[in-house]
């Protein structure tokens, strides 16, 4: 599910259109697929209620049930004219009248405001409650103060289905307490290419692990099949994304699965029969294609397999404007998706046009009334079974539920159980009586340890104050050491005044989510080796080093492994960083308090080019195999590893143009009539570049690199973020460019004091004429001197706070 509008992706549509309307490519054979058991969603009494209700509904009210709008693009009063059946809050959509990072009460008030209009008693209106959905994918992660569980990749390493059920139950209660009735999860993808930016949303590359987790998570969220109600603190689940989004070619998000039907069944459908058996109320369609046919328009899969062969009785919901990617459709006009079996279209910003067109198509027979009635019956079935027609909401705003001590204890347990010890040359466990230096960018930052889908879509823009009651990894270590009589010191760069007994360096990937997380190499931190430099400096000082590595996928880290005496894969642990100290820090004498039990649910690469490293595949040759994991009880050694990545590191970087005083490969400054010198930034020494434009001369400073296609990013409201300080304002115009389009930035770069941050939507440059399919200059400044500006950082981001189009 996307944070903002994702229009048709031209490069992908060129491939997916090939077999969409002709031939047998992408057409399933239902008899070859597994079946599922009864869901417990259908009973005679409920069906009678649905029949009676539908007899009162107008065509407009029926179509309204089939369309979902985002709360950032609809107001409660709109429901009087457009009787929609559902709302959602996208990854960065705030509650009504509140900032995006808001507590549960603000979300509950938003749900009540919309439902109050939907349930009004007025002439000609059938009162039907809304179903309110949100991406609660590792806890109710949109809500400030919620418990943040480890992401699914970590949970896969725990190998504990009962833990998954308890996490689902806690997530449901915290979601219901915020007035939200539907969680878009669990993700049942089986990622086969670790370049995919959603790899961390999958429990494992092994379909058996995904299969074993599907039912427990559904049961945790929903309760017993057909019996869980919002009044009991349960919410509707959504098994996603049907089908095959973990198998796309080259690991491209929203791409094409070029695999045969046997592989699609054997690997990618593994979680769906148990999810249906467990009574999942909804299934979300995938953006991806199979053999060139878009899932949102694949009748053989949505209707013949899912609803027919597997007997799914709930409703199928689309992804963010996913219907608009079907060839021949737009996001406001797509009869094909409903005829293929989609029951509810996620039309966040296109709901009004889609509603009008769908009513016309139903009235004309383009969409048969039988299909309309089937979709509406399925939606109402879920609403009745979930208890939405009962006005009681005992969990809503219930004190002590969101971020409760009990839920945080479950999350901390999950952190302990998911840690995988890759290497230990006798340095672990740490003595709680020791002097310990804690270093690294991720050591004391809950936002970084939580990753994507955390208060914002991509997990960026978060501050410490956004995580009340959460615990950073450093804080957890300091607490454990303090109890043992030891001393801890925090220094991000690993500097110290008194030599420590040991250093713990916490580092890893920066947060990302779908699309922006796609990469082209598995080398960690390609082009930016800060962590490695810290490790080398500490080793050179004769200090034992423990690396705690946070990532959303297994990555090539051979150089970092070689510089570490111990190395722990901690994945994305969420809000309870103390769970890491529970395992790393022993008692005062160094006796373990808890042992490592985590085992890899993804194979770990030996080179940066082992993208499709999956057990059982031909030529399987990992550094650490699926199921690997050391412990204190069963130690092992890792020999010195080769440090040849095997692939160009710069391939990974498509969004970071300048940082920490340098332009990461493959980008570089190109200066004409401009001089550059290193200056201090607000963050670090010589962490910025001062650009001085010569007096009386037109100058241009460009960051140039390989040609990028930023179409997806533009459609998804990605922004160019600049951190800068104006040292001498220009007397005349200043043009800011991205690609071939430029905007007037004189007001943006007017005289001012101190460092500032600007966020300019890519759509601004597209509107100014930039060809977003061919961007080889992601940043350029043109002005006539005198003009001097220091640039500290330039990158693409998704946090919209303060976004503006310069004029």
SVG drawing of the C-alpha trace seen along z (x, -y; Angstrom):
<svg xmlns="http://www.w3.org/2000/svg" viewBox="-36 -43 82 73">
<polyline fill="none" stroke="black" stroke-width="0.4" points="0.0,0.0 1.5,-3.3 1.8,-6.5 0.8,-8.7 -0.6,-8.4 1.2,-5.9 0.2,-6.5 0.8,-4.1 4.4,-3.2 5.3,-3.6 8.4,-1.4 6.5,1.5 3.3,1.1 5.3,1.6 6.1,5.1 2.9,6.0 0.7,5.0 2.2,7.6 0.0,10.5 -2.8,8.6 -5.5,9.0 -4.5,12.0 -3.1,15.5 -2.7,17.8 0.2,16.0 -0.7,15.1 -3.8,17.4 -4.0,19.8 -5.4,23.3 -7.5,23.6 -7.4,27.4 -3.6,27.2 -3.9,25.0 -4.3,26.0 -7.7,25.7 -8.6,24.3 -11.1,25.2 -14.2,23.3 -13.4,19.8 -16.3,19.5 -17.4,16.2 -20.7,17.5 -23.7,18.3 -27.4,18.1 -28.3,15.4 -25.6,13.0 -26.5,13.7 -30.1,12.9 -29.1,9.6 -27.0,8.8 -29.9,9.7 -32.3,7.5 -29.8,4.6 -29.0,4.8 -32.6,4.7 -32.7,1.1 -29.5,-0.1 -29.4,-2.2 -27.0,-1.5 -24.9,-4.5 -24.7,-3.1 -23.6,0.3 -20.9,-1.2 -19.9,-3.4 -19.1,-0.2 -16.7,0.8 -14.5,-2.3 -12.0,-3.4 -10.6,-6.9 -7.6,-8.2 -8.3,-10.6 -5.9,-13.0 -8.2,-13.4 -11.7,-13.3 -13.7,-15.1 -16.4,-13.5 -19.1,-15.7 -18.2,-14.3 -19.9,-11.1 -23.3,-12.7 -22.9,-12.9 -20.5,-10.0 -21.6,-7.1 -18.2,-5.3 -17.7,-2.1 -14.2,-2.6 -11.4,-5.0 -7.7,-4.5 -4.8,-6.4 -1.8,-6.1 1.7,-5.8 2.1,-9.6 -1.6,-10.8 -2.3,-12.6 -5.5,-12.4 -8.0,-15.2 -6.6,-18.6 -3.6,-17.0 0.1,-16.5 1.1,-13.1 2.8,-12.1 -0.2,-12.0 -1.4,-9.8 -4.2,-7.3 -6.9,-9.7 -6.5,-11.8 -6.9,-8.8 -10.0,-7.7 -11.5,-11.1 -10.9,-10.9 -12.6,-7.5 -15.6,-8.8 -15.9,-11.9 -16.2,-9.9 -18.4,-7.2 -20.8,-9.8 -21.7,-10.9 -21.9,-7.4 -24.4,-6.4 -26.5,-9.6 -30.3,-9.0 -31.4,-11.0 -33.9,-10.6 -32.9,-8.3 -29.7,-7.1 -28.9,-3.6 -26.7,-3.8 -23.7,-1.5 -20.6,-1.8 -17.2,-2.4 -14.3,-0.1 -11.1,-2.1 -7.8,-0.6 -4.2,-1.4 -0.8,0.2 -0.3,1.7 2.6,3.9 4.8,4.0 2.5,2.8 0.1,-0.1 3.1,-1.9 1.3,-5.1 0.5,-6.1 2.8,-7.9 3.5,-5.8 2.5,-2.5 4.5,0.6 6.8,1.2 7.5,4.9 10.5,6.2 9.8,6.3 8.8,9.6 12.3,10.5 13.3,10.5 10.3,12.5 11.1,15.1 14.5,15.7 12.7,16.3 10.9,19.5 8.1,19.1 4.5,19.2 3.1,18.7 5.1,15.5 3.6,14.4 0.0,15.0 0.7,12.9 2.2,10.1 -0.9,10.1 -3.2,10.0 -1.2,7.0 -1.2,5.2 -5.0,5.7 -5.7,4.3 -3.5,1.2 -5.1,0.7 -8.7,1.0 -7.7,-1.4 -6.9,-4.0 -10.4,-3.7 -9.0,-1.8 -10.8,1.4 -8.6,3.0 -4.9,3.8 -3.3,4.2 -1.3,7.3 0.2,9.8 2.5,9.7 2.8,13.3 5.3,12.6 8.2,15.1 11.0,12.8 13.3,14.5 15.5,11.5 17.0,9.5 17.3,6.4 13.6,5.9 12.9,3.0 10.1,4.9 12.3,7.9 12.0,7.1 8.2,7.4 8.6,11.1 9.1,13.6 11.5,15.7 12.7,16.9 11.4,20.3 7.7,20.9 7.5,23.3 8.2,20.6 5.7,18.2 3.1,21.0 3.7,21.7 3.2,18.0 0.2,17.1 -2.6,18.6 -1.1,17.5 -0.9,13.9 -4.4,13.9 -5.7,15.5 -3.9,13.0 -5.4,10.0 -8.9,11.4 -9.4,14.0 -11.0,17.4 -12.3,17.7 -15.5,15.8 -15.7,14.9 -13.4,12.0 -15.0,8.7 -13.9,5.1 -15.6,5.1 -13.1,7.8 -10.1,5.8 -9.8,7.6 -9.5,6.0 -9.8,7.3 -6.7,8.7 -5.5,8.5 -3.3,11.2 -1.1,9.5 -0.2,9.2 -1.9,11.7 0.2,12.8 3.9,13.2 5.2,9.8 8.3,11.4 9.3,13.0 9.5,10.1 12.3,9.9 15.4,8.1 13.7,7.5 11.8,4.5 8.8,3.4 5.6,3.5 7.4,5.6 6.7,8.8 7.0,12.4 8.5,14.3 8.0,17.7 5.9,20.7 2.6,21.6 4.2,24.4 6.7,22.0 3.9,19.4 2.0,22.1 4.9,23.9 6.6,20.8 4.4,17.7 0.9,19.1 2.2,20.9 0.7,18.6 -2.8,18.2 -4.5,21.5 -3.6,21.3 -4.6,17.6 -8.0,18.5 -8.4,21.4 -7.8,19.0 -10.6,16.8 -8.8,13.8 -11.5,11.3 -9.7,9.6 -7.0,10.2 -5.1,7.4 -4.2,7.7 -0.6,7.2 0.8,4.4 2.9,7.0 2.2,8.9 2.5,12.6 3.7,13.4 2.8,9.9 -0.7,9.8 -1.4,7.3 -2.8,8.9 -5.4,6.2 -6.9,7.4 -6.2,11.2 -9.6,12.9 -8.1,16.4 -6.3,15.7 -8.6,13.3 -11.9,15.1 -11.1,18.6 -8.3,19.5 -8.7,17.3 -12.5,17.2 -13.2,20.4 -10.6,23.0 -9.5,21.7 -13.0,20.7 -12.2,17.3 -15.4,15.7 -14.2,12.3 -13.4,9.4 -10.5,8.5 -9.1,5.0 -6.8,3.3 -3.5,1.5 -3.0,-2.3 -4.5,-3.1 -3.3,0.3 -6.3,0.7 -5.0,-2.3 -2.0,-0.3 -4.1,2.2 -3.6,1.4 -6.7,-0.4 -7.5,-1.7 -6.9,-5.0 -7.1,-5.4 -10.6,-7.0 -11.9,-4.5 -11.5,-0.8 -14.4,1.6 -11.8,4.3 -10.6,4.6 -14.1,5.2 -15.0,7.6 -11.7,9.5 -12.8,10.0 -11.6,6.9 -14.3,6.1 -13.0,2.8 -10.7,0.4 -8.2,-1.5 -8.7,-4.9 -7.1,-7.3 -7.2,-10.5 -9.2,-9.2 -12.3,-8.0 -14.6,-10.7 -14.0,-10.0 -13.9,-6.2 -17.2,-6.4 -18.9,-8.4 -17.5,-6.1 -18.3,-2.9 -21.9,-4.0 -22.3,-4.6 -20.7,-1.3 -22.9,0.6 -26.0,-1.2 -25.0,-0.4 -24.2,3.2 -20.4,2.9 -20.1,4.2 -22.9,6.8 -25.1,6.2 -24.4,9.8 -20.7,8.7 -21.7,5.6 -23.9,7.5 -21.3,10.2 -18.7,7.5 -21.1,5.7 -22.2,8.9 -18.6,9.8 -17.9,6.3 -21.0,6.3 -20.2,9.8 -16.9,8.6 -18.5,5.6 -21.2,7.7 -18.8,10.4 -16.4,7.8 -19.1,6.2 -19.1,2.9 -22.9,2.6 -22.7,2.7 -22.0,-0.9 -20.1,0.2 -16.4,-0.4 -15.1,0.6 -11.4,0.7 -11.5,-2.7 -9.3,-5.1 -9.1,-2.5 -6.4,-3.7 -3.2,-1.7 -3.6,0.3 -1.4,-1.6 2.3,-1.0 1.3,1.1 3.9,2.8 2.6,6.2 2.8,5.5 6.3,4.0 7.4,7.1 6.2,9.2 8.2,6.9 11.3,7.2 10.9,11.0 10.7,10.9 13.9,8.8 15.7,11.4 14.5,14.3 15.2,12.8 18.9,11.9 21.2,14.1 24.8,14.4 27.0,14.7 30.4,14.5 31.8,14.6 35.5,14.8 35.1,15.1 34.1,11.5 30.4,12.2 28.7,12.1 29.8,8.8 30.6,8.4 28.1,6.0 31.0,4.8 33.1,3.7 33.8,0.3 31.9,0.3 32.0,-2.2 28.8,-2.3 29.2,-3.8 27.6,-4.0 24.8,-6.0 22.1,-3.6 23.1,-3.2 20.8,-5.8 18.1,-6.4 14.8,-4.5 13.7,-5.8 16.7,-4.1 16.3,-0.9 12.5,-0.7 13.0,-1.2 10.4,-1.9 6.6,-2.1 7.3,-3.9 5.2,-7.0 5.8,-7.8 5.8,-5.7 9.5,-5.4 10.4,-5.8 12.1,-9.1 11.7,-12.4 11.4,-10.9 12.8,-12.5 13.5,-11.0 10.4,-12.8 8.2,-10.8 8.9,-7.6 7.7,-8.1 8.6,-5.1 10.6,-3.4 14.2,-2.4 17.2,-2.8 19.8,-0.1 22.4,-2.2 19.9,-2.9 19.3,0.8 23.0,1.6 23.6,-1.3 20.8,-0.1 22.1,3.5 25.7,2.3 24.7,-0.1 23.0,2.7 26.2,4.8 28.4,2.0 30.0,1.2 30.4,-2.0 29.1,-2.9 30.0,-5.8 28.2,-6.9 30.1,-8.3 28.7,-7.9 32.1,-8.1 33.7,-5.8 36.0,-8.4 36.9,-8.0 39.0,-9.6 39.5,-6.5 40.2,-3.3 37.2,-0.9 37.4,2.8 35.2,3.4 33.2,1.4 29.8,2.1 29.2,0.5 25.6,0.3 25.1,-0.5 23.0,0.4 20.7,-0.6 18.8,-3.9 15.0,-3.5 13.2,-2.8 10.0,-1.2 8.6,0.0 10.1,-1.4 12.8,-3.6 14.1,-0.4 14.9,1.3 18.6,1.6 21.0,3.0 23.7,4.4 23.7,6.2 26.9,4.4 26.2,2.6 26.6,-1.2 27.9,-1.3 30.0,-4.4 29.8,-5.4 32.0,-3.4 31.6,-5.3 30.9,-2.2 33.9,-0.3 36.2,-3.3 35.0,-3.3 35.6,0.5 39.1,0.2 40.0,-2.7 38.8,-0.8 40.6,2.4 43.8,0.4 43.6,-0.9 43.6,2.7 39.9,2.7 37.6,5.7 34.7,4.9 31.1,6.2 29.1,5.2 25.3,5.0 24.0,4.8 20.5,3.4 19.1,4.2 16.0,5.1 17.7,7.8 20.9,9.9 23.7,7.8 27.4,8.3 29.3,7.1 32.6,9.1 34.8,6.1 32.8,5.3 32.8,9.0 36.6,9.1 36.9,6.0 34.6,7.4 35.3,9.9 31.6,10.6 28.8,9.8 25.1,9.8 22.3,9.6 19.7,7.6 17.4,6.8 15.0,3.9 14.1,4.5 11.5,1.8 10.9,-0.2 12.4,2.2 16.1,1.9 16.7,3.4 16.1,6.8 19.5,6.6 21.2,6.0 19.3,8.9 21.4,11.2 24.6,9.3 25.2,8.3 25.7,11.0 26.1,10.6 29.0,8.9 31.2,12.0 30.2,12.4 27.8,15.3 25.0,15.2 21.6,14.0 19.9,15.2 21.3,17.2 21.0,16.5 18.2,18.6 17.7,16.8 18.4,18.7 18.6,17.1 15.3,17.2 17.2,15.8 20.5,17.0 23.4,14.6 25.4,13.7 29.0,14.5 29.2,11.7 27.3,8.5 25.9,10.0 24.1,13.0 20.7,11.5 18.6,14.7 20.4,16.7 17.7,19.2 18.1,22.7 17.5,25.4 18.3,23.2 21.0,24.3 24.5,23.2 23.4,22.4 26.6,21.1 25.9,18.7 28.3,17.3 25.8,18.4 23.1,20.8 19.4,20.7 19.0,21.8 22.5,20.7 23.1,19.1 25.6,19.5 24.9,19.4 26.8,19.4 26.0,23.1 27.1,24.0 29.8,21.6 31.6,21.5 34.3,19.6 34.3,17.5 37.6,17.4 38.9,14.2 36.6,13.5 37.4,12.2 36.6,8.5 36.0,8.4 32.3,7.4 32.0,8.8 29.8,5.9 30.1,2.1 29.1,0.5 27.8,-2.7 24.9,-0.8 23.1,-1.0 22.9,-4.8 20.0,-6.4 18.9,-8.9 21.8,-10.2 23.6,-13.0 25.7,-14.8 26.3,-14.1 29.0,-14.5 31.2,-16.6 31.2,-14.3 29.3,-13.3 28.8,-9.5 29.5,-7.5 28.2,-7.6 27.6,-11.3 30.1,-14.2 30.2,-18.0 30.6,-19.9 31.4,-23.6 31.3,-26.4 32.1,-29.9 31.9,-28.5 34.5,-27.6 34.0,-25.0 35.6,-24.6 35.0,-22.3 33.3,-23.9 31.8,-22.6 28.2,-21.6 25.9,-21.6 26.5,-17.9 30.2,-17.4 33.6,-18.9 34.0,-19.7 30.7,-18.1 29.5,-20.7 30.7,-22.4 30.6,-26.2 29.8,-27.2 30.9,-30.7 29.6,-32.2 32.1,-34.8 30.9,-38.4 29.3,-39.6 29.5,-36.2 26.8,-33.6 27.8,-30.4 26.4,-26.9 27.1,-24.2 25.7,-20.8 25.7,-17.3 25.9,-15.0 25.6,-11.2 24.1,-8.4 20.7,-8.8 17.9,-8.1 14.2,-7.3 12.4,-9.1 8.9,-8.5 7.8,-6.3 9.3,-8.8 7.5,-11.7 4.1,-9.9 4.6,-8.9 5.3,-12.5 9.0,-12.0 10.9,-15.2 14.3,-16.7 15.7,-17.6 18.4,-20.2 20.2,-21.1 21.9,-24.5 23.1,-27.8 23.1,-31.0 26.3,-32.9 25.8,-35.7 22.5,-36.2 22.4,-36.7 21.5,-40.1 19.6,-38.5 17.7,-35.3 18.7,-31.9 17.5,-28.9 17.3,-25.4 17.1,-22.5 16.5,-18.8 16.9,-17.4 15.8,-19.7 13.3,-21.6 14.2,-24.5 12.4,-26.7 13.0,-30.2 14.7,-29.7 15.7,-33.3 13.2,-33.5 14.2,-30.1 17.9,-31.1 17.4,-34.7 19.6,-36.0 19.1,-34.2 21.0,-32.9 21.8,-29.3 21.2,-26.0 17.9,-25.3 16.1,-22.4 14.1,-22.7 11.9,-19.9 10.8,-20.4 8.4,-17.9 9.7,-16.3 6.4,-17.2 7.5,-20.8 10.4,-20.1 8.1,-17.9 5.7,-20.8 8.6,-23.0 9.3,-20.8 11.8,-18.3 11.7,-14.9 11.6,-12.7 12.5,-9.6 15.9,-11.0 17.5,-12.8 21.3,-12.9 21.6,-16.1 19.6,-15.6 20.7,-19.0 21.9,-22.2 22.1,-25.8 22.6,-28.7 23.1,-32.4 25.0,-35.5 27.5,-36.3 28.1,-37.4 26.3,-34.4 27.6,-32.0 25.8,-29.0 26.9,-26.0 25.4,-22.6 25.4,-19.9 23.1,-17.3 21.1,-16.6 18.9,-13.5 15.5,-12.2 13.0,-11.8 9.3,-11.2 8.7,-13.2 6.4,-16.1 6.8,-18.3 7.4,-21.9 7.3,-20.9 7.1,-23.8 7.4,-24.6 9.6,-27.7 8.0,-30.4"/>
</svg>
